[in-house]
């Protein structure tokens, strides 16, 4: 039995549920894993079921409160565990995982699940950490990743993608045949963590019901026996797969009520009210993708996106959704966004950073959004009656400007009341009174609602050994430690709070800290206070076991961490992060992080404390807790980046690696302007830059070279004729299957007088940047099969045909995978790798074309610390260049000078080592004085840590 499931058991009887699995044999690979206290206590077989209220595991109700994480956006398996531990520590019971087909498959029939692509290792981590997994293998995932997760080679396959066409069917069955068995052996039914399987992704337009049915048949044939779910797009008003052919067991809804208007973070509900609809009367309400950040469509920067979807938004929209819909299954997109390193980004929506304004930053830092997730997540996974509720009569507010809604558990009669402004956009601060008929009597309850705030208040709740009649403070969590209940309640700083507990006789009340008034009448103990700092109240007698009530603010509540151990849950306060705890005799062994010197307080059945394996002197407090002090991190000193070296890559450099480009047909519905077909994907070059070389015999009358190239947003191309640089142009975003847009990415370049001679062979050289492949959201192939590379070339005045050659990306190295490099000669020759030779002193100017720069640096970071580093570009002048950033051979992003918005690039541990090589491939569109300008290493986070050395 999972300790996680035990913590979520619903008090009272369970309604009949729908069994889903037949409990197949457990997988020995899971049994061989090292399992900490917080993971599964029984590696046997479990039955996943569901009814209209929730999922259940072995008959116990489960709150699926999950956050999205993309392993492919963190090329460091050692850090996967760090992110998963942070997700778990925030109160999430699960994690949602896309699996990226193109990331694993560089070519048809070729699949790689090693190193940074070892998803079996990823799922083992989730198993060990006790995090439920919603597995999302597509085949299409979108995720603002190149091709929407499709491999680029699929563009050359006949048949419409995301349909039952034979060509596409054969391709996706090959992918699922590899990924499904990995997922299957990590299912809850086999002692693992996968609790649901998401088929396809936001499949609502141009749908093919046979395709949806066949995907599910394939999953079942491959051993998937947990519930199959789907995430319907756009509020649930397109095809939702709740009935008919292709229907899934648990249909869900994606909802992004704040849209992506990051430049105006005060936007409120521009895409709707954000309430998840029930799509199936026999299944739980599932908020499959609920907005927890935003893509930065307008280059505002992700901090603006974080503000757009910040704690105020989270309070109002998440809590409203819970009470309005009764949902018990959630997937918050994103919990951690990460980095679209290499050529992962989908070019039209995102750039290198995929921070997403998430609760955990790209550099793995924790934010105020993380605090709000923790406040809500701890409540959702602690107060079990919320897992089974029906709509109920809400208490009446004396002021109609304050809105109330309610749900009630039919077994325990526990009530949950949402209190917020009727107009959710207002900033007004309103006090009012609720006329509330609770299971324990009718009460006049004072409440205060600040602007853009919402509360979930609880009444009639058996809180451990206590009886909560009502409170206008919110519940964070509660535990029972050594026969005593410890509960944390909170409210906004300065707001009045009241809590009423039921006792058979008058209890003894002792205020240990703060100012709290108490009174007892007719079985009700009433406590009145103002939320400020942390008040502590010890209650004994009254016919119940002792209780320590901790009354805090939003901020002090966020200082608490709830950790599960084999001996029961414990509370920790004060550390920047608490990762795990284990009780060994009378000692609590804690793994925790600090970002400053701080006190640490633990509420646990222990007399001694160790943190990170080191003893911490502690004293017993009047609250019965242990209190000690922890040091902060040591100072980080970073080296300057100096002693740069240089190599030039002239246009069309070297005779090696060229392929004749002579195709006259293409699987793409977009046909080229001129022949031959010069689309890079047709010749197996799917990522990054591609060189073209065209030769023709001029007459001397040539006036203009007219070029069309499609690169995706922010892409460029450069043109040379007989070695003379003619200029550059912006590439096109897309073409159409009909001649609506006949000239995508057009550039006209004058032929210099006297450059071409009659009868003497001329050479036209073009460098085209592929910024990534379009997604396939519309499932129509016109979008997905957009070409990349040259769309057409015409030399005005020429009569002779042009014979073309192409040179692009070569097979990838096994460590970094197929999306790390493109077709620059230096990439093909390994100049981006440590140890390459042939470098010289840096020149004084940037020349049009490709230049390479390299330096080495050594890191001497304090041991036992988690230090997050970044690379910052400080060139204040727009000089028309872009930089591919290679760290120890890993392409960690692209800096676009003068285009933006990104100037800072995260360099993750694992990619970084003690000794490092930093290499730049600089593509300049104009001559400029100097090199790429000031570049420096910066510290993005520094913690003394209890994180493991590896995954």
Residue pairs with C-beta under 8 A, 6 or more apart in sequence:
1 40
1 41
1 42
1 46
1 58
2 39
2 40
2 41
2 42
2 46
2 57
2 130
3 37
3 38
3 39
3 40
3 41
3 130
3 564
3 566
4 93
4 130
4 131
4 132
4 564
5 57
5 58
5 60
5 62
6 60
7 381
7 382
7 564
7 569
8 60
8 61
8 62
8 63
8 93
8 381
8 384
8 387
9 60
9 61
9 384
10 60
10 61
10 384
10 385
10 387
10 388
10 409
10 411
11 384
11 385
11 411
11 412
11 462
12 385
12 388
12 409
12 411
12 412
13 411
14 56
14 59
14 60
14 61
14 388
15 51
15 52
15 53
15 388
16 51
17 49
17 50
17 51
17 56
17 59
18 49
18 50
18 51
18 282
19 47
19 49
20 47
20 48
20 49
20 50
20 225
20 226
20 227
20 249
21 47
21 48
21 187
21 189
21 225
21 226
22 225
23 45
23 46
23 47
23 189
24 45
24 189
24 190
24 223
24 225
25 45
25 190
26 43
26 44
26 45
26 190
26 191
27 185
27 186
27 190
27 191
27 192
29 120
29 124
29 185
30 43
30 124
30 127
30 185
30 186
30 190
30 191
30 192
31 43
31 191
33 124
33 127
33 128
34 128
35 43
35 127
35 128
36 128
36 129
36 580
36 582
37 564
37 565
37 566
37 580
37 581
37 582
37 583
38 88
38 129
38 130
38 563
38 564
38 565
38 580
39 127
39 128
39 129
39 130
40 127
40 130
40 191
41 566
42 191
43 191
44 191
45 189
45 190
45 191
46 57
46 58
46 188
46 189
46 191
47 57
47 58
47 59
47 189
48 55
48 56
48 57
48 187
48 188
48 189
48 195
48 226
48 227
49 55
49 56
49 57
49 59
50 56
50 227
50 249
50 250
50 283
50 284
51 282
51 283
51 284
52 281
52 282
52 283
52 284
53 61
53 284
53 326
53 328
53 387
53 388
53 389
54 61
54 62
54 63
54 64
54 284
54 328
54 329
54 387
54 388
55 61
55 62
55 64
55 195
55 196
55 227
55 284
55 328
55 329
56 62
57 188
57 195
61 328
61 384
61 387
61 388
62 93
62 132
62 195
62 328
62 387
63 93
63 328
63 380
63 381
63 386
63 387
64 93
64 94
64 132
64 134
64 195
64 196
64 328
64 329
64 330
65 91
65 92
65 93
65 94
65 330
65 377
65 380
65 381
66 92
66 93
66 94
66 95
66 96
66 132
66 134
66 330
66 331
66 332
67 87
67 90
67 92
67 94
67 95
67 96
67 292
67 331
67 332
67 334
67 335
67 336
67 359
67 373
68 95
68 96
68 97
68 98
68 289
68 292
68 331
68 332
68 333
68 334
68 335
68 336
69 83
69 84
69 87
69 95
69 96
69 97
69 334
69 335
69 336
69 338
70 97
70 98
70 100
70 143
70 334
70 336
70 337
70 338
70 354
71 80
71 97
71 116
71 119
71 122
72 98
72 100
72 103
72 116
72 117
72 145
72 344
73 337
73 338
73 339
73 340
73 341
73 344
73 354
74 80
74 83
74 336
74 338
74 339
74 908
75 116
75 339
75 341
75 816
75 890
75 908
75 910
75 911
76 116
76 908
76 909
76 910
76 911
77 115
77 116
77 118
77 121
77 122
77 910
77 951
78 909
78 910
78 949
78 950
78 951
79 364
79 908
79 909
79 910
79 951
80 121
80 122
80 125
80 951
81 125
81 129
81 947
81 948
81 951
82 364
82 866
82 947
83 336
83 360
83 364
84 95
84 125
84 126
84 129
84 131
85 129
85 579
85 580
85 947
86 336
86 360
86 364
86 366
86 370
86 577
87 95
87 131
87 335
87 336
87 360
88 129
88 130
88 131
89 374
89 561
89 577
89 578
89 579
90 335
90 359
90 370
90 373
90 374
90 377
91 373
91 374
91 376
91 377
91 378
91 379
91 380
91 381
91 562
92 131
92 335
92 373
92 377
93 131
93 132
93 377
93 381
94 131
94 132
94 133
94 134
94 195
95 126
95 131
95 132
95 133
95 134
95 335
96 133
96 134
96 136
96 198
96 331
96 333
97 122
97 126
97 133
97 134
97 135
97 136
98 136
98 137
98 138
98 141
98 143
98 149
98 201
99 119
99 135
99 136
99 137
99 138
99 141
99 179
99 183
100 141
100 143
100 145
100 149
101 137
101 138
101 139
101 141
101 149
101 150
101 151
101 172
101 175
101 179
102 145
102 146
102 147
102 149
102 150
102 151
102 152
102 154
102 818
102 819
103 117
103 149
103 344
103 817
103 818
103 819
104 111
104 112
104 113
104 117
104 175
104 178
104 179
105 111
105 112
105 151
105 153
105 175
105 818
106 112
106 151
106 153
106 686
106 811
106 812
106 817
106 818
107 151
107 153
107 684
108 153
108 157
108 171
108 174
109 174
111 175
111 178
112 814
112 817
113 119
113 120
113 178
113 182
114 814
115 814
115 815
115 817
116 815
116 816
116 817
117 817
119 179
119 182
120 182
120 186
121 951
123 133
123 182
123 183
123 186
123 192
123 193
123 194
124 186
125 951
126 132
126 133
126 186
126 192
126 193
127 186
127 191
127 192
127 193
130 193
130 564
131 193
132 188
132 193
132 194
132 195
133 186
133 192
133 193
133 194
133 195
134 194
134 195
134 196
134 197
134 198
134 229
134 331
135 183
135 194
135 196
135 197
135 198
136 198
136 201
137 175
137 176
137 179
137 180
137 183
137 197
137 198
138 149
138 172
138 175
138 200
138 201
139 149
139 150
139 162
139 172
139 175
139 176
139 200
139 215
140 148
140 149
140 150
140 161
140 162
140 200
140 201
140 203
140 776
140 779
141 148
141 149
141 201
142 148
142 149
142 201
142 202
142 346
142 775
142 777
143 149
144 295
144 340
144 345
144 346
144 349
144 350
144 354
144 775
145 340
145 344
145 345
145 346
145 775
146 152
146 343
146 344
146 345
146 346
146 347
146 687
146 772
146 773
146 819
147 154
147 155
147 346
147 772
147 773
147 774
147 775
147 776
147 784
148 346
148 774
148 775
148 776
148 777
148 784
150 161
150 773
150 776
150 784
151 686
152 681
152 686
152 687
152 773
153 681
153 684
153 686
154 161
154 168
154 171
154 784
155 667
155 668
155 681
155 773
155 784
155 785
156 666
156 667
156 681
156 682
157 167
157 168
157 171
157 667
158 165
158 167
158 667
159 165
159 166
159 167
159 168
159 169
160 168
160 779
160 780
160 781
161 168
161 776
161 779
161 781
161 784
161 785
162 168
162 200
162 203
162 206
162 208
162 211
162 776
162 779
163 206
163 208
163 211
163 779
164 208
164 210
164 211
164 214
169 211
169 214
172 215
173 218
176 215
176 218
176 219
176 222
177 218
177 222
180 218
180 219
180 222
180 223
180 224
181 222
181 223
183 194
183 197
183 224
184 190
184 194
184 222
184 223
184 224
184 225
185 192
185 223
186 192
186 193
186 194
187 194
187 195
187 223
187 224
187 225
187 226
188 194
188 195
188 226
189 225
189 226
194 226
195 226
195 227
196 226
196 227
196 228
196 229
196 250
196 329
197 219
197 224
197 226
197 227
197 228
197 229
198 228
198 229
198 230
198 231
198 288
199 212
199 215
199 216
199 219
199 228
199 229
199 230
199 248
200 211
200 212
200 215
200 230
201 231
202 231
202 232
202 233
202 234
202 254
202 777
203 212
203 230
203 232
203 239
203 241
203 779
204 232
204 233
204 234
204 238
204 239
204 240
205 238
205 239
205 777
205 778
205 779
206 778
206 779
206 780
207 239
207 246
207 779
209 244
209 245
209 246
210 245
210 246
211 246
212 230
212 241
212 245
212 246
212 247
212 248
213 245
213 246
216 228
216 246
216 248
219 228
227 249
227 250
228 248
228 249
228 250
229 248
229 249
229 250
229 251
229 252
229 286
229 288
230 240
230 241
230 248
230 250
230 251
230 252
230 288
231 252
231 253
231 254
231 288
231 289
231 331
232 238
232 239
232 240
232 241
232 251
232 252
232 253
232 254
232 279
232 288
233 254
234 254
235 253
235 254
235 255
235 271
235 272
235 277
236 253
236 276
236 277
236 279
240 251
240 253
240 279
241 247
241 248
241 251
242 248
242 251
242 279
242 280
243 280
249 283
250 280
250 283
250 284
250 286
250 329
251 279
251 280
251 283
251 286
252 276
252 279
252 286
252 287
252 288
252 289
252 329
252 331
253 276
253 277
253 279
253 286
253 287
253 288
254 288
254 289
254 290
254 333
255 272
255 274
255 275
255 276
255 287
255 289
255 290
255 291
255 321
256 271
256 289
256 291
256 294
257 269
257 270
257 271
257 272
257 273
257 274
257 291
257 317
258 267
258 268
258 269
258 270
258 271
258 291
258 294
258 308
258 309
258 313
258 317
259 267
259 270
259 271
259 294
260 294
260 295
260 296
260 297
260 305
261 267
261 270
261 294
261 298
261 308
262 294
262 296
262 297
262 298
262 300
262 301
262 302
262 304
262 305
262 308
262 357
263 298
263 300
263 304
264 308
265 304
265 305
265 307
265 308
265 310
267 308
268 313
268 424
268 425
268 452
269 317
269 424
269 425
273 320
274 290
274 291
274 317
274 320
274 321
275 320
275 321
275 324
275 325
276 285
276 286
276 287
276 290
276 321
276 325
276 327
277 285
277 325
278 285
278 325
278 326
279 285
279 286
284 327
284 328
284 329
285 325
285 326
285 327
285 328
285 329
286 327
286 329
286 330
287 321
287 325
287 327
287 329
287 330
287 331
288 329
288 331
289 331
289 333
290 318
290 321
290 330
290 331
290 332
290 333
291 309
291 317
291 332
291 333
292 309
292 314
292 332
292 333
292 334
292 335
292 356
292 358
292 359
292 369
292 373
293 305
293 306
293 309
293 333
293 334
293 337
293 355
293 356
293 357
293 358
293 359
294 305
294 308
294 309
294 356
294 357
295 305
295 349
295 350
295 356
296 302
296 304
296 305
296 350
296 351
296 357
296 901
297 349
299 900
299 901
300 901
301 901
302 353
302 355
302 356
302 357
302 362
303 357
304 357
305 355
305 356
305 357
306 357
306 358
306 367
306 369
307 357
308 357
309 357
309 369
310 368
310 369
310 372
311 368
311 369
311 371
311 372
311 554
312 452
312 453
313 452
314 369
314 372
314 373
314 376
315 372
315 452
315 453
315 454
315 455
316 420
316 424
316 452
316 453
316 454
318 376
319 376
319 418
319 420
319 454
319 455
319 456
320 405
320 418
320 420
320 424
320 454
321 327
322 380
322 386
322 418
322 456
323 405
323 406
323 407
323 416
323 417
323 418
323 456
324 405
324 418
326 389
326 390
326 391
326 407
328 386
328 387
332 373
334 354
334 356
334 358
335 358
335 359
335 360
335 373
336 358
336 359
336 360
336 364
337 353
337 354
337 355
337 356
337 357
337 358
337 362
338 354
338 355
338 362
339 352
339 353
339 354
339 362
339 892
339 893
339 905
339 906
339 908
340 350
340 351
340 352
340 353
340 354
340 893
341 352
341 820
341 890
341 891
341 892
341 893
342 687
342 816
342 817
342 819
342 820
342 821
342 890
342 891
343 687
343 688
343 770
343 772
343 819
343 820
343 822
343 891
344 772
344 819
345 351
345 352
345 354
345 771
345 772
346 772
346 773
346 774
346 775
347 711
347 712
347 713
347 714
347 715
347 733
347 771
347 772
347 773
347 774
348 712
348 713
348 733
348 774
351 714
351 894
351 896
351 901
351 902
352 892
352 893
352 894
352 902
352 905
353 362
353 893
353 902
353 905
353 906
354 362
355 361
355 362
357 369
358 369
359 366
359 367
359 369
359 370
359 372
359 373
360 366
360 367
360 370
361 367
361 940
362 906
363 868
363 870
363 906
363 940
363 941
364 866
364 868
364 941
365 868
365 940
365 941
366 576
366 577
371 554
371 555
371 558
372 554
374 558
375 474
375 476
375 490
375 554
375 557
375 558
378 476
378 477
378 560
378 562
379 456
379 474
379 475
379 476
379 477
380 386
382 475
382 476
382 477
382 478
382 562
383 414
383 458
383 461
383 475
385 409
385 411
385 412
385 414
385 416
385 461
386 407
386 409
386 414
386 416
388 409
388 410
388 411
389 407
389 408
389 409
389 410
389 416
390 407
390 408
390 410
391 406
391 407
392 406
392 407
392 408
392 415
393 406
393 437
394 404
394 405
394 406
394 417
394 418
395 404
395 406
395 417
395 434
395 435
395 436
395 437
395 445
396 404
396 434
396 435
397 403
397 404
397 419
397 432
397 433
397 434
397 447
398 432
398 433
398 434
398 435
399 430
399 432
400 422
401 421
401 422
401 423
401 426
401 428
401 430
401 432
402 419
402 420
402 421
402 422
402 430
402 432
402 447
402 449
403 418
403 419
403 420
403 421
403 422
404 417
404 418
404 419
404 434
405 417
405 418
406 415
406 416
406 417
406 418
407 415
407 416
408 414
408 415
408 416
412 460
412 461
412 462
413 439
413 460
414 439
414 458
414 459
414 460
414 461
414 462
415 438
415 439
415 458
415 459
415 460
416 456
416 457
416 458
417 434
417 436
417 456
417 457
417 458
417 459
418 454
418 455
418 456
419 434
419 447
419 449
419 454
419 455
419 457
420 449
420 453
420 454
420 455
421 428
421 430
421 449
421 451
421 452
421 453
424 452
425 452
426 451
426 452
427 451
427 452
428 451
429 448
429 449
429 450
429 451
430 448
430 449
431 446
431 447
431 448
432 446
432 447
432 448
432 449
433 444
433 445
433 446
433 447
434 444
434 445
434 446
434 447
435 442
435 444
436 442
436 443
436 444
436 445
436 459
436 470
438 459
438 460
438 469
438 470
439 459
439 460
440 459
440 460
440 467
440 469
440 470
440 502
440 524
441 469
441 524
443 469
443 470
443 500
445 457
445 470
445 472
445 498
446 472
446 496
446 498
447 455
447 457
447 472
448 495
448 496
449 455
450 492
450 495
453 492
455 472
455 474
455 491
456 474
457 470
457 471
457 472
457 474
458 468
458 470
458 471
458 475
459 468
459 469
459 470
459 471
460 468
460 469
460 470
461 467
461 468
462 468
463 475
463 478
463 485
463 487
464 478
464 479
464 480
464 485
464 487
464 545
464 547
465 480
465 485
465 544
465 545
465 547
466 485
466 487
466 501
466 544
466 547
467 501
467 502
467 503
467 544
468 499
468 500
468 501
468 502
469 500
469 501
469 502
469 524
470 499
470 500
471 489
471 497
471 498
471 499
471 500
472 491
472 496
472 497
472 498
472 499
473 489
473 490
473 491
473 497
473 498
473 499
473 531
473 551
474 489
474 490
474 491
475 487
475 488
475 489
476 488
476 489
476 490
476 552
476 557
476 560
477 487
477 488
477 560
477 562
477 571
478 485
478 486
478 487
478 488
479 485
479 486
479 562
479 568
479 569
479 570
479 571
479 603
480 486
480 568
481 568
481 570
481 571
481 603
481 604
481 605
481 624
482 605
482 624
483 545
483 546
484 545
484 546
484 547
484 548
484 624
485 545
485 546
485 547
485 548
486 547
486 548
486 550
486 571
486 603
487 547
487 548
487 549
487 550
488 550
488 552
488 557
488 560
488 571
489 497
489 499
489 549
489 550
489 551
489 552
490 531
490 551
490 552
490 553
490 554
490 556
490 557
491 497
491 531
491 553
491 554
492 531
492 553
492 554
493 531
493 532
493 553
493 554
493 555
494 530
494 531
494 532
495 530
495 531
496 528
496 529
496 530
496 531
497 528
497 529
497 530
497 531
497 551
498 526
498 527
498 528
498 529
499 526
499 527
499 549
499 551
500 524
500 525
500 526
500 527
501 524
501 525
501 527
501 539
501 547
502 523
502 524
502 525
503 520
503 523
503 525
503 541
503 542
503 543
503 544
504 523
504 542
504 543
505 541
505 542
505 543
506 520
506 525
506 541
506 542
507 520
507 525
507 539
507 540
507 541
507 542
507 544
508 539
508 540
508 541
508 542
509 518
509 525
509 527
509 537
509 538
509 539
510 537
510 538
510 539
510 540
511 518
511 535
511 536
511 537
512 536
512 537
512 538
512 622
512 623
513 533
513 534
513 535
513 536
513 623
514 529
514 532
514 533
514 534
514 535
514 536
514 551
515 529
515 530
515 535
516 527
516 528
516 529
516 535
516 537
516 551
517 527
517 528
517 529
518 525
518 526
518 527
518 528
518 537
519 525
519 526
519 528
520 526
525 539
525 542
527 537
527 549
527 551
529 535
529 551
531 551
531 552
531 553
532 553
533 552
533 553
533 556
534 550
534 551
534 552
534 553
534 556
535 550
535 551
535 552
536 548
536 549
536 550
536 551
536 622
536 623
537 548
537 549
537 551
538 546
538 547
538 548
538 549
538 623
539 546
539 547
539 548
539 549
540 546
540 547
548 603
548 623
548 624
550 560
552 559
559 573
559 574
560 571
560 572
560 573
561 571
561 572
561 573
561 575
561 577
561 578
561 592
562 569
562 570
562 571
563 569
563 570
563 571
563 572
563 578
563 580
563 581
563 590
565 581
565 582
565 583
565 604
566 582
566 583
567 583
567 605
568 605
570 581
570 583
570 588
570 602
570 603
570 604
570 605
571 602
571 603
571 604
572 578
572 581
572 590
572 592
572 600
572 601
572 602
572 603
573 600
573 601
573 602
573 603
574 598
574 599
574 600
574 601
574 630
575 592
575 593
575 594
575 598
575 600
575 611
575 630
576 592
576 593
576 594
576 595
576 596
576 598
576 943
577 592
577 593
577 943
578 590
578 591
578 592
579 591
579 592
579 593
579 946
579 947
580 590
580 591
580 946
581 588
581 589
581 590
581 591
581 604
582 588
582 589
583 589
583 604
583 605
583 606
586 605
586 606
586 607
586 608
587 606
587 607
587 608
587 609
587 610
588 602
588 604
588 606
588 608
588 609
588 610
588 626
589 610
589 613
590 600
590 602
590 609
590 610
590 611
590 612
590 946
591 611
591 612
591 946
591 947
592 600
592 611
592 612
592 630
592 946
593 866
593 943
593 944
593 945
593 946
593 947
594 630
594 631
594 632
594 633
594 943
594 944
595 632
595 633
595 941
595 942
595 943
596 632
596 633
597 629
597 630
597 631
597 632
598 629
598 630
598 632
599 627
599 628
599 629
599 630
600 609
600 611
600 616
600 627
600 628
600 629
600 630
601 621
601 625
601 626
601 627
601 628
602 609
602 618
602 625
602 626
603 623
603 624
603 625
604 626
606 626
607 626
608 615
608 618
609 615
609 616
609 618
609 626
609 628
610 616
611 630
611 946
612 864
612 944
612 945
612 946
616 628
616 629
616 630
617 628
617 629
618 626
618 627
618 628
619 626
619 627
619 628
620 626
620 627
621 627
630 944
631 944
632 944
633 862
633 865
633 942
633 943
633 944
634 862
634 865
634 944
635 862
636 861
636 862
636 865
636 867
636 939
636 942
637 860
638 859
638 869
638 936
638 937
638 938
638 939
639 857
639 858
639 859
639 937
640 936
641 855
641 857
641 918
641 935
641 936
641 937
642 855
643 855
643 856
644 842
644 853
644 854
644 855
644 931
645 839
645 840
645 841
645 842
645 853
645 854
645 855
646 839
646 840
646 841
646 842
646 843
646 851
646 852
646 853
646 854
647 826
647 831
647 838
647 839
647 840
647 851
647 852
647 854
648 847
648 849
648 850
648 851
648 852
649 824
649 825
649 826
649 849
649 850
649 851
649 852
649 921
650 723
650 849
651 691
651 718
651 720
651 723
651 725
651 765
651 767
651 849
652 691
652 693
652 720
652 763
652 765
653 825
654 825
654 829
657 807
657 810
657 825
657 828
658 693
658 805
658 806
658 807
659 683
659 805
659 806
659 807
660 803
660 804
660 805
661 676
661 677
661 678
661 683
661 692
661 804
661 805
661 806
662 676
662 803
662 804
663 676
663 677
663 682
663 683
664 675
664 676
664 677
665 677
666 672
666 677
666 679
666 682
666 787
667 785
668 679
668 785
668 786
668 787
669 737
669 781
669 782
669 785
670 735
670 736
670 737
670 782
670 785
670 786
670 787
671 737
672 678
672 679
672 787
672 791
672 792
673 708
673 742
673 743
673 791
673 792
674 792
674 793
674 794
676 804
678 692
678 789
678 790
678 791
678 793
678 804
678 806
679 787
679 788
679 789
679 790
679 791
680 686
680 690
680 768
680 770
680 787
680 788
680 789
680 806
680 808
681 787
681 788
681 789
683 806
683 808
684 808
685 789
685 806
685 807
685 808
685 809
685 822
685 823
686 770
686 773
686 808
686 809
686 818
687 770
687 809
687 818
687 819
687 821
687 822
688 769
688 770
688 808
688 809
688 821
688 822
688 823
688 824
688 827
688 884
689 767
689 768
689 769
689 770
689 808
689 822
689 823
689 824
689 923
690 767
690 768
690 770
690 788
690 789
690 806
690 807
690 808
690 809
690 822
690 823
691 765
691 766
691 767
691 806
691 807
691 808
691 823
691 824
691 825
692 764
692 765
692 766
692 767
692 768
692 789
692 790
692 804
692 805
692 806
693 763
693 764
693 765
693 804
693 805
693 806
693 807
694 763
694 764
694 765
694 766
694 793
694 802
694 803
694 804
694 805
695 761
695 762
695 763
695 764
695 802
695 803
696 761
696 762
696 764
696 795
696 798
696 800
696 801
696 802
696 803
697 759
697 760
697 761
697 762
697 800
698 756
698 757
698 758
698 759
698 760
698 762
698 795
698 798
698 800
699 758
699 759
699 797
699 798
699 799
699 800
700 756
700 757
700 758
701 797
701 798
702 751
702 756
702 795
702 796
702 797
702 798
703 750
703 751
703 796
703 797
704 748
704 749
704 750
704 751
704 795
704 796
704 797
705 719
705 721
705 726
705 748
705 749
705 751
705 764
705 793
705 794
705 795
705 796
706 746
706 747
706 748
706 749
706 792
706 793
706 794
706 795
706 796
707 717
707 719
707 729
707 745
707 746
707 747
707 748
707 749
707 766
707 790
707 792
707 793
708 732
708 743
708 744
708 745
708 746
708 747
708 790
708 791
708 792
708 793
709 715
709 717
709 729
709 731
709 732
709 744
709 745
709 747
709 766
709 768
709 789
709 790
709 791
710 731
710 732
710 733
710 734
710 735
710 744
710 745
710 786
710 787
710 788
710 789
710 791
711 717
711 730
711 731
711 732
711 745
711 768
711 769
711 770
711 771
711 788
712 731
712 733
712 770
712 771
712 772
712 773
712 774
712 788
713 733
713 771
714 771
714 896
714 899
715 730
715 731
715 745
715 768
715 769
715 770
715 771
716 728
716 729
716 730
716 731
716 769
716 882
716 923
716 925
717 728
717 729
717 731
717 745
717 747
717 766
717 767
717 768
717 769
718 725
718 727
718 728
718 766
718 767
718 848
718 849
718 923
718 925
719 725
719 726
719 727
719 728
719 729
719 747
719 749
719 764
719 765
719 766
720 726
720 764
720 765
720 766
720 849
721 749
721 751
721 752
721 755
721 756
721 762
721 763
721 764
721 765
722 755
722 756
722 762
722 763
723 763
723 765
724 752
724 755
725 848
725 849
726 749
726 750
726 751
726 752
727 747
727 749
727 925
728 747
728 848
728 880
728 925
728 926
729 745
729 746
729 747
730 745
731 745
731 768
731 769
731 771
732 741
732 744
732 745
732 746
732 791
733 744
733 745
734 741
734 744
734 774
734 783
734 786
735 741
735 742
735 744
735 786
735 787
735 791
736 782
737 782
744 791
745 791
751 795
756 762
764 793
764 795
764 802
766 790
766 793
767 849
767 850
767 923
768 788
768 789
768 790
769 822
769 923
770 788
770 789
770 822
773 784
773 786
773 788
774 783
774 784
774 786
775 783
775 784
776 783
776 784
777 783
789 806
793 802
795 802
807 823
807 825
807 828
808 822
808 823
809 821
809 822
809 823
809 827
809 828
810 823
810 828
811 818
812 818
812 819
812 820
812 821
813 820
813 889
815 889
816 889
816 890
816 891
820 889
820 890
820 891
821 827
821 828
821 832
821 891
824 850
824 884
824 921
825 850
826 832
826 850
826 852
826 921
827 921
829 836
830 836
831 838
831 852
831 854
831 919
831 921
832 884
832 886
832 889
832 891
832 919
832 921
833 889
833 917
834 888
834 889
834 917
835 917
836 854
839 854
842 853
842 931
843 851
843 931
844 929
844 930
845 927
845 928
845 929
845 930
846 879
846 881
846 922
846 924
846 927
846 928
846 929
846 930
846 931
846 932
847 924
847 927
848 924
848 925
848 926
848 927
849 923
849 924
850 921
850 922
850 923
851 921
851 922
851 924
852 919
852 920
852 921
852 922
853 919
853 920
853 922
853 931
853 932
854 917
854 918
854 919
854 920
855 917
855 918
856 915
856 916
856 917
856 918
857 916
857 918
857 937
858 914
858 915
858 916
859 869
859 912
859 913
859 914
859 915
859 916
860 914
861 867
864 944
864 945
865 942
865 943
865 944
865 945
866 909
866 941
866 942
866 943
866 945
866 947
867 909
867 939
867 941
867 942
867 943
868 906
868 908
868 909
868 939
868 940
868 941
868 942
869 906
869 907
869 912
869 937
869 938
869 939
869 940
870 904
870 905
870 906
870 907
870 937
870 938
870 939
870 940
871 885
871 887
871 892
871 904
871 905
871 907
871 918
871 935
871 936
871 937
871 938
872 903
872 904
872 905
872 935
872 936
872 937
872 938
873 883
873 895
873 897
873 903
873 904
873 932
873 933
873 934
873 935
874 903
874 933
874 934
874 935
874 936
875 897
875 932
875 933
875 934
877 933
878 897
878 898
879 897
879 898
879 924
879 926
879 928
879 933
880 897
880 898
880 924
880 925
880 926
880 928
881 897
881 922
881 923
881 924
881 925
881 926
881 928
881 932
882 894
882 895
882 896
882 897
882 899
882 922
882 923
883 894
883 895
883 897
883 920
883 921
883 922
883 923
883 932
884 891
884 894
884 920
884 921
884 922
884 923
885 891
885 892
885 893
885 894
885 895
885 905
885 918
885 920
886 892
886 917
886 918
886 919
886 920
886 921
887 907
887 911
887 912
887 916
887 917
887 918
887 919
888 911
888 912
888 913
888 916
888 917
889 917
890 911
892 905
892 906
892 907
892 911
893 902
893 905
895 902
895 903
895 905
895 932
896 902
897 932
897 933
904 938
904 940
906 940
907 937
920 932
922 931
922 932
